[in-house]
Amino acid sequence: MLKQGGAKTAELVARIKDLSAPKRAQLFRKLEQQGVNVARFPIVPASETGPQQLSYAQQRQWFLWQFDPTGSAYNICTALHLKGELDVEALQRSLSQVLARHEGLRAGFVQQGEQVRCIMRPIEAVELAVQAAPAGDPESVIKAFVQVQSSQPFDLEHDLLLRAAVLRLADDEHVLVLTLHHIITDGWSMQIMIDELLALYIAQVTGTPCALPAPIIQYADYAAWQRQWLEAGEGRRQLDYWRGKLGSEHVLLELPVDRPRLGPPDQRGATLPLALDRALSDGLKGLAQQQGVSPFMLLLASFQVLLHRYSGQSDIRVGVPTANRNRAETERVIGFFVNTQVMQATLDSQQPFADFVQTVKAAAHEAQTWQDLPFEQLVEALQPERNSLHTPLFQVMFNHQMETGRFADGQPLGGLLCTPVDSENLSAPFDLTLNTFDGPDGLSAVLTYATDIFDASTVERMARHWQRLLQGMVDDPWQRIGQLPMLNAAEQHLTLQAWNASTADYPRDSAIHHLIEAQAARTPDAVALVFHTQSLTFARLNQQANRLAHRLIEAGVGPDVLVGIAVQRSVDLVVGLLAILKAGGAYVPLDPAYPEERLAYMMQDSGLALLLTQAPLLARLPIPAGVSALA
């Protein structure tokens, strides 16, 4: 029956859609036993017109939006600089035509009992807000306008999830900003949208027909096909692979941070652009060719080495987005197709980099075979221990992109010269994201980081270390991972000599808190401690430590009593350490930035009698039964 042509196959697929999931799975197994690849069945348009199920990716976006309905971290924004005479009405009509072509852009989401359903809004004219530019530096004005547009949240239940705005800089100069919620789009889709919008605009202003073919399917058709295919057995098969690959222990990446996490990430971020000089870029491409790997594989390997060197961990897991458009029907459809894979690597500091990059190559090829399982289903199945402080399964992301955009060279289109506007990403869904780009001018990169845990200076230093590591790879790819250079000469001197030049003579029969007491008696008004804008004299430091020591003694602290101290880096930390010593106890340092599992183990294993902490930290510390807390 499958050999009778495409029409018969489409008819069969349409009939299969009406089967229950168990019957569909049974039929698929029989067909596969006969050598039929059911994954190649065509995606057929859905017959129903009412509320429809969300895709797996959309379901997760809905969950994230409910968790933070006023956030803008999942807004996707693109901006075009338009030089020439702009017909605003033609642009508005063209936008409306794009919405008419792609139902997914008109999607709305409603809660129906315990289920969420997708509904299609009627086709209406898109509102195109035009705003005159205020006085000021044009670059700053554009940056501020794009930021305002991209940071406004969407209401997934009531809003059209596409916002369009134009900034008029002059009669012949404008900036178009399009902002969409991730639940209806992805990076590939944004390029489709720009392509179609400008093609339709050219047709509008020139009065010529537009040759854009109608989409073969809509996003809802893909979502229905994806569910049916995965529920019929493919999902279980792919999940079995990822269970074996990732195992049952889902480690958290413990990068050194500037501030501990005190609550759920606010997802505010900043970006650091990195220009790799042409010699390094060419060297990296030559190394990739020499090693028989793609630039993506080489740069992913370099990032994993950097994370290994920074964290000291051997199990490194990085999220990597995949386009997830393996079907011809999906290539020109706008929607949320992108999937995320967890690229796991086990690093050994003694392994040569050239060997390691081959393991990354093998892992990347293998992952391609198993790329269809939605990340949302993987999280649900593996059930990593959830906490509000970390994203599940990975905390950093790597994304490599080819810059082959149609408008990169500023081509004239319908009387307009269109060039993309570089905009800073001020949101960070992950702790750290490395985006690398392969363009006409070579390789470049952008680091996006969470500003609630990282300072700009820390990320700048990390970027310098990564670039030196890249140069070390090019110079000698057979160097061991642990020996690839990261530090410059000044940093090496600081690490090996200056920081170790700490020799000083102290009385051997006096404890540190006794020495501070003596110093407080000699110079009570001298500054003993400075932290940011806060400072304490020796007298005040000694007084505060004495008061806290009395509280600790009342709580039972004395000789041979272990006191845990989980305090942010601050004046309070030094006061707490001195107080424990003054009370006669011994302190067990606990970094509040550590994962909860690690803190719980340390508290239980050390046999703490008391925990000294700060009130804001109490709610998130896994304090064992029988251990009292003093805040």
Summary of the structure (lengths in Angstrom):
residues: 631
radius of gyration: 29.2
end to end distance: 74.2
largest distance: 99.3
contacts: 1923
relative contact order: 0.10
helix: 44%
strand: 20%
